[in-house]
């Protein structure tokens, strides 16, 4: 079933979530790619032994967008304000400032620069919009992405 309020222009709806046990600690990410017209879905996930929640939130979007094989119009549905605002509001300024953020009158390196650079590359390949949903609030696809992310993080807990 198509995502309510999804843009009729979106060819793909990408649902994402990240999880981390400790921050930093073992973490995972999960995403669901849904073809808007056919409803066909693909689930992807991964993780890392030593990571942060924000890195996993970023990696979920990176993983989903990387799986697309041609230029596509995408609606990303995420519970991460950090990722959505980063992409929609902050990224252009960071790039303009040499991948630095303003802190008062000083410029300081942005956190997770490698993730942001990869995401920036993918955002330039696809036409992407973001929708923020409340996490852990019963949103079916967000809950499923959380399950995928937590399952991945568990693989690294006792590694």
Secondary structure as the mmCIF struct_conf table of DSSP 4:
data_model
#
loop_
_struct_conf.conf_type_id
_struct_conf.id
_struct_conf.beg_label_comp_id
_struct_conf.beg_label_asym_id
_struct_conf.beg_label_seq_id
_struct_conf.end_label_comp_id
_struct_conf.end_label_asym_id
_struct_conf.end_label_seq_id
HELX_LH_PP_P HELX_LH_PP_P1 UNK A 2 UNK A 3
TURN_TY1_P TURN_TY1_P1 UNK A 4 UNK A 5
TURN_TY1_P TURN_TY1_P2 UNK A 8 UNK A 9
BEND BEND1 UNK A 11 UNK A 11
STRN STRN1 UNK A 12 UNK A 22
TURN_TY1_P TURN_TY1_P3 UNK A 23 UNK A 24
STRN STRN2 UNK A 25 UNK A 35
TURN_TY1_P TURN_TY1_P4 UNK A 36 UNK A 38
STRN STRN3 UNK A 41 UNK A 51
HELX_RH_AL_P HELX_RH_AL_P1 UNK A 53 UNK A 66
TURN_TY1_P TURN_TY1_P5 UNK A 67 UNK A 67
BEND BEND2 UNK A 70 UNK A 70
STRN STRN4 UNK A 73 UNK A 78
BEND BEND3 UNK A 79 UNK A 79
HELX_RH_AL_P HELX_RH_AL_P2 UNK A 81 UNK A 85
HELX_RH_PI_P HELX_RH_PI_P1 UNK A 86 UNK A 90
HELX_RH_AL_P HELX_RH_AL_P3 UNK A 91 UNK A 96
TURN_TY1_P TURN_TY1_P6 UNK A 97 UNK A 98
BEND BEND4 UNK A 99 UNK A 99
STRN STRN5 UNK A 100 UNK A 103
TURN_TY1_P TURN_TY1_P7 UNK A 104 UNK A 105
STRN STRN6 UNK A 106 UNK A 109
HELX_LH_PP_P HELX_LH_PP_P2 UNK A 110 UNK A 110
TURN_TY1_P TURN_TY1_P8 UNK A 111 UNK A 112
HELX_RH_AL_P HELX_RH_AL_P4 UNK A 113 UNK A 125
BEND BEND5 UNK A 126 UNK A 126
STRN STRN7 UNK A 127 UNK A 132
TURN_TY1_P TURN_TY1_P9 UNK A 135 UNK A 136
BEND BEND6 UNK A 137 UNK A 138
HELX_RH_AL_P HELX_RH_AL_P5 UNK A 140 UNK A 157
TURN_TY1_P TURN_TY1_P10 UNK A 158 UNK A 158
#
